[in-house]
Amino acid sequence: MLAGMRHLVRNEVTRAGRSPDNDLVFSGEEALVVSGHHLEIRKGERGYRICDLGSTNGTYLNGASVTEAPLEAPASIRLGSNGPELAFVMGGAAVDLDATLDAAPPLPGPAEEMR
């Protein structure tokens, strides 16, 4: 999977890893920390869940190591502590995982004192 690519999660189970039989296949230098079958995203009656498949380097959801957890958008999924990062979004909205909040605009000048 290349940076900037999108993949719709339509199936009940979406599998990610290095093996070519995954729905999301990772390759290249960044994928060296990705296991053959690294994780699954499961769609159920109560929403989505992320499940690590016993990967060597772990799965991280919003920076926390997980083996299985509810998955709510927007979310950051990382395969290994420094491996590829996925953005889980709903409704096609784009999420910039490196974005920061801009500083609030300055407040107007001091208000006149009440007399």
MDAnalysis code that builds the backbone (N, CA, C; Angstrom):
import MDAnalysis as mda
import numpy as np

u = mda.Universe.empty(345, n_residues=115, atom_resindex=np.repeat(np.arange(115), 3), trajectory=True)
u.add_TopologyAttr("name", ["N", "CA", "C"] * 115)
u.add_TopologyAttr("resid", np.arange(1, 116))
u.add_TopologyAttr("resname", ["MET", "LEU", "ALA", "GLY", "MET", "ARG", "HIS", "LEU", "VAL", "ARG", "ASN", "GLU", "VAL", "THR", "ARG", "ALA", "GLY", "ARG", "SER", "PRO", "ASP", "ASN", "ASP", "LEU", "VAL", "PHE", "SER", "GLY", "GLU", "GLU", "ALA", "LEU", "VAL", "VAL", "SER", "GLY", "HIS", "HIS", "LEU", "GLU", "ILE", "ARG", "LYS", "GLY", "GLU", "ARG", "GLY", "TYR", "ARG", "ILE", "CYS", "ASP", "LEU", "GLY", "SER", "THR", "ASN", "GLY", "THR", "TYR", "LEU", "ASN", "GLY", "ALA", "SER", "VAL", "THR", "GLU", "ALA", "PRO", "LEU", "GLU", "ALA", "PRO", "ALA", "SER", "ILE", "ARG", "LEU", "GLY", "SER", "ASN", "GLY", "PRO", "GLU", "LEU", "ALA", "PHE", "VAL", "MET", "GLY", "GLY", "ALA", "ALA", "VAL", "ASP", "LEU", "ASP", "ALA", "THR", "LEU", "ASP", "ALA", "ALA", "PRO", "PRO", "LEU", "PRO", "GLY", "PRO", "ALA", "GLU", "GLU", "MET", "ARG"])
u.atoms.positions = np.array([
    [0.853, -1.169, 0.000],
    [0.000, 0.000, 0.000],
    [0.895, 1.228, 0.000],
    [0.583, 2.176, -0.842],
    [1.384, 3.385, -0.960],
    [0.772, 4.523, -0.166],
    [1.616, 5.439, 0.277],
    [1.139, 6.605, 1.019],
    [0.095, 7.339, 0.197],
    [-0.961, 7.765, 0.861],
    [-2.011, 8.521, 0.202],
    [-3.107, 7.673, -0.419],
    [-2.925, 6.346, -0.476],
    [-3.954, 5.479, -1.053],
    [-5.117, 5.341, -0.081],
    [-6.290, 5.093, -0.639],
    [-7.482, 4.867, 0.175],
    [-8.001, 3.460, -0.077],
    [-8.577, 2.872, 0.950],
    [-9.179, 1.547, 0.832],
    [-10.498, 1.576, 1.583],
    [-11.592, 1.258, 0.900],
    [-12.891, 1.201, 1.561],
    [-13.014, -0.112, 2.315],
    [-13.462, -0.030, 3.556],
    [-13.682, -1.221, 4.378],
    [-15.125, -1.642, 4.146],
    [-15.319, -2.566, 3.207],
    [-16.671, -3.003, 2.839],
    [-16.998, -4.392, 3.380],
    [-15.990, -5.226, 3.533],
    [-16.205, -6.605, 3.969],
    [-16.370, -6.675, 5.481],
    [-16.868, -7.802, 5.938],
    [-16.996, -8.023, 7.378],
    [-15.630, -8.023, 8.044],
    [-14.616, -8.512, 7.327],
    [-13.250, -8.552, 7.845],
    [-12.312, -8.005, 6.773],
    [-11.462, -7.065, 7.162],
    [-10.416, -6.535, 6.286],
    [-9.086, -6.845, 6.948],
    [-8.222, -7.567, 6.233],
    [-6.940, -8.002, 6.796],
    [-5.812, -7.183, 6.180],
    [-4.817, -6.845, 7.021],
    [-3.650, -6.074, 6.568],
    [-2.373, -6.794, 6.966],
    [-1.378, -6.736, 6.085],
    [-0.078, -7.338, 6.350],
    [0.763, -7.388, 5.090],
    [1.882, -8.102, 5.154],
    [2.787, -8.209, 4.004],
    [2.374, -9.279, 3.005],
    [1.678, -10.306, 3.446],
    [1.310, -11.409, 2.547],
    [0.345, -10.928, 1.460],
    [0.511, -11.446, 0.239],
    [-0.310, -10.972, -0.873],
    [-1.791, -11.323, -0.769],
    [-2.183, -12.221, 0.142],
    [-3.596, -12.565, 0.278],
    [-4.354, -11.620, 1.210],
    [-3.698, -10.571, 1.710],
    [-4.364, -9.565, 2.540],
    [-5.145, -8.590, 1.666],
    [-6.109, -7.909, 2.272],
    [-6.837, -6.843, 1.579],
    [-5.954, -5.610, 1.424],
    [-5.166, -5.308, 2.453],
    [-4.200, -4.211, 2.426],
    [-2.815, -4.829, 2.496],
    [-2.064, -4.742, 1.418],
    [-0.748, -5.372, 1.339],
    [0.331, -4.300, 1.433],
    [1.258, -4.493, 2.376],
    [2.354, -3.552, 2.591],
    [3.648, -4.161, 2.081],
    [4.467, -3.319, 1.460],
    [5.765, -3.768, 0.964],
    [6.748, -2.614, 1.074],
    [7.996, -2.903, 0.785],
    [9.013, -1.863, 0.838],
    [9.675, -1.796, 2.200],
    [10.584, -0.847, 2.329],
    [11.396, -0.720, 3.542],
    [10.559, -0.462, 4.792],
    [9.545, 0.393, 4.681],
    [8.715, 0.710, 5.844],
    [7.947, -0.517, 6.341],
    [7.700, -1.470, 5.454],
    [6.915, -2.651, 5.807],
    [7.737, -3.742, 6.482],
    [9.025, -3.525, 6.710],
    [9.853, -4.552, 7.339],
    [9.360, -4.922, 8.731],
    [8.646, -4.024, 9.409],
    [8.128, -4.307, 10.750],
    [6.716, -4.902, 10.704],
    [6.169, -5.063, 9.501],
    [4.810, -5.578, 9.331],
    [4.860, -7.094, 9.178],
    [4.022, -7.789, 9.931],
    [3.944, -9.249, 9.835],
    [3.160, -9.652, 8.588],
    [3.271, -10.921, 8.220],
    [2.554, -11.431, 7.055],
    [1.059, -11.186, 7.149],
    [0.473, -11.560, 8.262],
    [-0.927, -11.263, 8.577],
    [-0.892, -10.493, 9.891],
    [-0.913, -9.187, 9.804],
    [-0.634, -8.325, 10.953],
    [-1.883, -8.005, 11.773],
    [-2.936, -7.529, 11.106],
    [-4.136, -7.125, 11.843],
    [-5.375, -7.319, 11.000],
    [-6.516, -7.308, 11.702],
    [-7.818, -7.329, 11.040],
    [-8.656, -6.179, 11.560],
    [-9.466, -5.629, 10.669],
    [-10.517, -4.693, 11.056],
    [-11.815, -5.448, 10.820],
    [-12.580, -5.636, 11.887],
    [-13.812, -6.425, 11.820],
    [-15.020, -5.505, 11.953],
    [-15.963, -5.686, 11.048],
    [-17.191, -4.893, 11.039],
    [-18.291, -5.736, 11.665],
    [-18.913, -5.229, 12.730],
    [-19.956, -5.975, 13.409],
    [-21.180, -5.124, 13.667],
    [-22.142, -5.702, 14.373],
    [-23.386, -4.997, 14.685],
    [-23.150, -3.744, 15.516],
    [-22.127, -3.754, 16.342],
    [-21.844, -2.616, 17.230],
    [-20.728, -1.729, 16.698],
    [-20.403, -1.839, 15.431],
    [-19.352, -1.009, 14.861],
    [-18.128, -1.825, 14.493],
    [-17.002, -1.167, 14.483],
    [-15.747, -1.781, 14.050],
    [-14.858, -2.133, 15.234],
    [-14.034, -3.174, 15.034],
    [-13.026, -3.570, 16.021],
    [-11.720, -3.790, 15.279],
    [-10.625, -3.511, 15.963],
    [-9.301, -3.798, 15.419],
    [-8.714, -4.945, 16.228],
    [-8.097, -5.902, 15.536],
    [-7.546, -7.085, 16.197],
    [-6.146, -7.360, 15.663],
    [-5.171, -7.368, 16.546],
    [-3.815, -7.771, 16.180],
    [-3.825, -9.288, 16.024],
    [-3.167, -9.788, 15.005],
    [-3.164, -11.226, 14.725],
    [-1.905, -11.917, 15.229],
    [-1.407, -11.471, 16.383],
    [-0.191, -12.057, 16.934],
    [1.049, -11.568, 16.217],
    [0.997, -10.335, 15.729],
    [2.127, -9.774, 14.983],
    [3.364, -9.673, 15.867],
    [4.517, -9.679, 15.238],
    [5.782, -9.588, 15.960],
    [5.978, -8.221, 16.602],
    [5.606, -7.151, 15.900],
    [5.896, -5.791, 16.363],
    [4.690, -5.026, 16.882],
    [3.543, -5.663, 16.971],
    [2.384, -5.049, 17.591],
    [1.586, -4.128, 16.687],
    [0.403, -3.784, 17.193],
    [-0.517, -2.866, 16.535],
    [-0.818, -1.749, 17.514],
    [-0.824, -0.518, 17.018],
    [-1.021, 0.657, 17.863],
    [-2.231, 1.440, 17.373],
    [-3.145, 1.701, 18.289],
    [-4.343, 2.477, 18.002],
    [-4.237, 3.792, 18.750],
    [-4.160, 4.878, 18.014],
    [-3.997, 6.213, 18.605],
    [-2.828, 6.247, 19.587],
    [-1.753, 5.561, 19.238],
    [-0.528, 5.573, 20.028],
    [-0.435, 4.518, 21.111],
    [-1.527, 3.797, 21.393],
    [-1.527, 2.779, 22.449],
    [-1.483, 1.382, 21.833],
    [-0.658, 0.515, 22.408],
    [-0.566, -0.864, 21.944],
    [-1.877, -1.593, 22.249],
    [-2.421, -2.315, 21.248],
    [-3.677, -3.038, 21.437],
    [-3.560, -4.444, 20.863],
    [-4.315, -5.371, 21.445],
    [-4.479, -6.685, 20.838],
    [-5.868, -6.777, 20.213],
    [-6.853, -6.186, 20.875],
    [-8.208, -6.077, 20.331],
    [-8.876, -4.891, 21.003],
    [-9.557, -4.064, 20.198],
    [-10.174, -2.859, 20.751],
    [-11.250, -2.342, 19.804],
    [-12.245, -1.615, 20.347],
    [-13.207, -0.937, 19.478],
    [-12.473, 0.083, 18.614],
    [-12.968, 0.288, 17.413],
    [-12.336, 1.205, 16.467],
    [-13.356, 2.257, 16.061],
    [-13.097, 3.494, 16.456],
    [-13.997, 4.600, 16.136],
    [-13.234, 5.658, 15.364],
    [-13.887, 6.206, 14.355],
    [-13.263, 7.247, 13.529],
    [-13.369, 8.605, 14.210],
    [-12.406, 9.461, 14.008],
    [-11.156, 9.217, 13.296],
    [-10.157, 8.524, 14.219],
    [-9.325, 7.692, 13.640],
    [-8.334, 6.965, 14.433],
    [-7.057, 6.784, 13.626],
    [-5.961, 6.677, 14.358],
    [-4.651, 6.394, 13.782],
    [-4.287, 4.958, 14.132],
    [-3.953, 4.174, 13.114],
    [-3.538, 2.782, 13.301],
    [-2.109, 2.668, 12.793],
    [-1.215, 2.171, 13.645],
    [0.181, 1.995, 13.223],
    [0.549, 0.519, 13.358],
    [1.177, -0.012, 12.328],
    [1.634, -1.398, 12.313],
    [3.077, -1.406, 12.780],
    [3.307, -1.848, 14.016],
    [4.624, -1.728, 14.634],
    [4.772, -0.324, 15.198],
    [5.706, -0.157, 16.125],
    [5.845, 1.153, 16.782],
    [6.338, 2.240, 15.844],
    [7.006, 1.864, 14.752],
    [7.482, 2.869, 13.798],
    [7.199, 2.450, 12.363],
    [6.176, 1.619, 12.170],
    [5.827, 1.138, 10.835],
    [4.805, 2.021, 10.150],
    [4.187, 1.502, 9.098],
    [3.207, 2.272, 8.341],
    [2.028, 2.686, 9.211],
    [1.467, 3.840, 8.890],
    [0.342, 4.379, 9.647],
    [-0.868, 4.494, 8.733],
    [-2.020, 4.088, 9.258],
    [-3.285, 4.183, 8.542],
    [-4.175, 5.184, 9.253],
    [-5.002, 5.876, 8.493],
    [-6.018, 6.756, 9.071],
    [-7.367, 6.087, 8.857],
    [-8.083, 5.804, 9.940],
    [-9.415, 5.213, 9.856],
    [-10.413, 6.349, 9.951],
    [-11.172, 6.564, 8.878],
    [-12.146, 7.656, 8.825],
    [-13.482, 7.105, 8.352],
    [-14.544, 7.821, 8.642],
    [-15.882, 7.442, 8.197],
    [-16.370, 8.490, 7.206],
    [-17.140, 8.064, 6.237],
    [-17.770, 8.992, 5.313],
    [-16.831, 9.676, 4.352],
    [-15.628, 9.162, 4.182],
    [-14.706, 9.710, 3.211],
    [-14.010, 10.981, 3.631],
    [-14.205, 11.437, 4.858],
    [-13.538, 12.661, 5.310],
    [-12.055, 12.396, 5.478],
    [-11.247, 13.282, 4.969],
    [-9.797, 13.125, 5.082],
    [-9.320, 13.593, 6.441],
    [-8.333, 12.904, 6.976],
    [-7.747, 13.276, 8.256],
    [-6.250, 13.424, 8.062],
    [-5.695, 14.543, 8.508],
    [-4.253, 14.752, 8.459],
    [-3.706, 14.360, 9.818],
    [-3.030, 13.205, 9.894],
    [-2.557, 12.707, 11.180],
    [-1.447, 13.562, 11.764],
    [-0.821, 14.407, 10.943],
    [0.237, 15.277, 11.435],
    [-0.267, 16.683, 11.739],
    [-1.554, 16.899, 11.590],
    [-2.100, 18.243, 11.790],
    [-2.080, 18.625, 13.262],
    [-1.936, 19.873, 13.500],
    [-2.045, 20.398, 14.857],
    [-3.085, 21.504, 14.825],
    [-3.624, 21.814, 15.974],
    [-4.584, 22.912, 16.032],
    [-3.853, 24.225, 15.890],
    [-4.397, 25.085, 15.066],
    [-3.816, 26.416, 14.941],
    [-4.106, 27.193, 16.208],
    [-3.245, 28.125, 16.508],
    [-3.481, 28.983, 17.670],
    [-4.757, 29.775, 17.436],
    [-5.497, 29.986, 18.480],
    [-6.727, 30.776, 18.372],
    [-6.376, 32.199, 17.987],
    [-7.261, 32.875, 17.245],
    [-6.974, 34.264, 16.898],
    [-6.923, 35.114, 18.158],
    [-6.190, 36.216, 18.120],
    [-6.104, 37.057, 19.312],
    [-7.465, 37.628, 19.673],
    [-7.658, 37.789, 20.950],
    [-8.908, 38.386, 21.425],
    [-8.915, 39.866, 21.085],
    [-10.099, 40.447, 20.928],
    [-10.153, 41.887, 20.693],
    [-9.541, 42.633, 21.873],
    [-9.216, 43.885, 21.671],
    [-8.600, 44.703, 22.725],
    [-9.405, 44.691, 24.005],
    [-8.819, 45.220, 25.081],
    [-9.502, 45.191, 26.377],
    [-10.828, 45.942, 26.318],
    [-11.799, 45.368, 26.996],
    [-13.119, 46.009, 27.050],
    [-13.058, 47.218, 27.972],
    [-13.916, 48.170, 27.707],
    [-13.972, 49.347, 28.579],
    [-14.468, 48.920, 29.944],
    [-13.901, 49.505, 30.962],
    [-14.341, 49.177, 32.317],
    [-15.742, 49.705, 32.529],
    [-16.507, 48.934, 33.259],
    [-17.850, 49.404, 33.608],
    [-17.711, 50.479, 34.659],
    [-18.481, 51.535, 34.560],
    [-18.440, 52.621, 35.541],
    [-19.678, 52.651, 36.351],
])
